[in-house]
Amino acid sequence: MAEIKIANNNILSSIGGWFKNTFNAKYWDSLKFSLYCLTHPLDGFWDLTHEKRGTYAAANTILFLTCFVRIMQLKYTSFLFIRVYWEELNIFLYIASIVFPLGLFVVGNWATTTLFDGKGRLGQVYIGVCYGLTPYPLVQVPLMVISNMVTNDEAEFYTVLSALSLVWCALLIIAGMGQIHEFSGGKNILFMIFSLFAVLVMIFLLLMFFSMITQGIAYFYSLYREFMFRM
């Protein structure tokens, strides 16, 4: 019985080790594949979703790195380019200001393209958007260091490279959405505009919803105060 128990434990350990190694290998391969998408966006984003080269774990990592680098920029970028008033900064709201619009874009793009034969699923759109953010941490980390070495006369160098990283991200996301939904160039651009419009509509509806909730709470609170006053 002891030998059987030892054999079972060895089998379970082997299976657990195999799953762990397989997951780690797939995670690192999918994370490294984001670098391929930088220079081969059409082939890269096609393989990302249709060949299952992308994973949620890698997408979440890229999104986390993007937010982390953005926060680090507040502290370590030269004051010539970013001025931070820490007493007025809410770090959680700051992170939400990055993640929330991206989430709305993912939902808006998926919702609008689904109505017109878009092939991408919601999860695929999310992965594609996150992989499209890859240039941001790769470019902004060196720029964070460079910002503390340049003078006012050389500031344009930093500004141009920083803007190029954002343009690069935007172009990758556009290319990624076209490959994921299997849209032609013109149709893809059109639905990117529709997606941005959908984001504005969702923001408007959310603002109306929270405004109504706030007014409702204020109304019932005033009734409560009036009731307590008359008591």
N, C-alpha and C positions, 0 to 999 in steps of 0.2 A: 504493500500500500504506500509505503514511504517513497519507493522508487517511482510509482505512478504519479504521486503528488509532485515530486521533483520534476518529472518529465512534463507534466501539465504546466508547471510554473515556467519551465524553459520555453515551452511553446508560446505561452502568453507573452513572455518577455520578448520573444522573437517577433511576434505579430505586432506588439506595441512599438518595438524599435523600427520595424518596417514602415508602419504608418507615420511615425515621427519623421523618419528620413525622407519618406515620399512627400510629406507635407512641406518640409523645409526646402526640399529640392524644387518643388513646384512654386513655392513662394518666391524663392530667390530668382528662379528663371523668369517668372512673371514680372518681378520687380526690375530685373535687368532688361527685360523686353521693352520697358518704357524708353530706354536709351535708343533702341532701334527705331521707335516711333518718332523720335526727334528728327531724324534725317530721312526716314522713309515713311512719311505719314500715311500715304495711300495703302501701301502694302501692309504697313504695321497695324493700322486700325482695322483693316479687313481681317487680318489674322487674329487680332486682339479678341474679336467677338465670334467670328465664324469658325475659327480654328481653336477657340477656347484658350488663347494665350494669356488672357488677362484674368486676374482674380480679385475678389473683393478685398482680400488682405493687403495686396499690393496697392490697390486703389486707395484704401483707407490710409496706408502709410504715406503715400504721396500727398494726400490731403492734409494729414497731420504735419508733415514736413513743411508744407506751404504755410500753414497757420503758424507753426513754430518759428520759421524764418521771419515771417512778418512781425511777430512779437519781438524777436531778437533785434530786428531793425530799429524798433523804437528805442532800444537801449544803446545799441552799439553803432548806429549810423551817425555820422557827424551832424552836429547841430546846424551846419550850413544847409542841409537838405531836409532834415526832419526836426521839428521842434515839438517836444512832448511836455504837456502839463500833467504830471503824474497825479496830482491831487484831484484832477477832473476826469481821469481815465478809469473806466470800468473794464477790466480785462476780459470779462465774460461777454459783455456787450460788444466789445471789439472783435472777439472771435466770432460771435454770432453775426456781426456785420459782414464777415467773410463767408461763412458757411451757409447762412440763410439765403442770400441771393443765389448762390450756386445750387442749393436745393430747389429753389423755385424755378431756376432755369431748367434743371433736370426734369422736373414734373411738367413744366410748360412745354418743353421740346417733345417729350414723350406724348403728352396729351394732344398736341396739335398734329404731330406726324402720324399718330395712330388713326386719325380721321381720314387720312389721305394715303393709305397703304404703306406707311412707314414700317420697315421690317424690324426695327430695333425694339427690344423690350426695355422696361424701366431700369432694370439692373444693368443692362448693357450701356444705356445712355449714361448712367452714373459712372460706370467704369471708364467709359470713353472721356467724359469730362475731367475726371480725376487724372487720367493719364495725360490729358492735354495740359495739365498744370505743371508737368515735369520741368520745363525750362525755368520756372520761377525760382525754386530753391537753388538750382544749379548756377544760375546767373547772379542772383541777388546775394548769395553768401560771399563770393569774391568782391562784389561791389560794396558790400558792407565794410570790408577791410579797406578797399581803395578809397572810400569816402573820407576816411580819416587821414589820407595822404595828399589829397588834391587841394589846390588853392581855389580862390574865387574865380580866377581866370580859367581854371581847368574844370570848372563845375559842369560845363556843357557836356563833357565827355561822360561823366556819371549819368547825367539826365538822359542822354541819348541811349546809352546802353540799358538803362533801367526801363525806358519806354519800349525798346526793342524786345526785351524779355516779355513784356505784356502783349505786344503784337504777336510774338512767336506763339505764346499760349493761345491767343485768340485764333490764329490761323490753324493751329493743331486741332483745336476744338471744332472748328468749322469743317476741316478735312475729316475728322473723326465722325462727326454726325452724318456726313455724306456717305461714308463707307458703311456705317452701322445701319442706316435706313435704306441704303442702296438708291440714293437720289442722284440725279445729274447735278452738274454744278449750279445752273440757274435755279433749279427747284430747291436745292439745298440752301442757297443764299436766301431765297424767299421764305423758307420755313425757319431760318435763323431769325429773320425779322419778325415773323409771327410768334416765335418763341419769346423774344424780348417783349413783344406786345402782351403776350400772355402773362409774363412776369409782372408787368405794370398793372394789369387787370387784377391779378391775385393780390398784389400789394394794396391796391385800392379797396378790394373787398375785405381784406384783413383789417385795414385801418377802420373801415366802416363798422366791422363786427366789434372790434375792441372799443370803438367810440360808443357804440350802443350799449355794450356791457358796462362801460364806465359811467355813462349817464344813468343806466338802470340802477347801479349800485348807489350812485349819489342820490337818486330819487328815493330809494327805500331807506337810505340812511337818514335823509331829511325827515321822512315819515316817522322813523324811529325816534329821532330827537324831539319832534313835535309831540309824539305820544308820551315820551318820558317827561317833557316839560309840563304837559297838562295833568299828568299823574300827580 
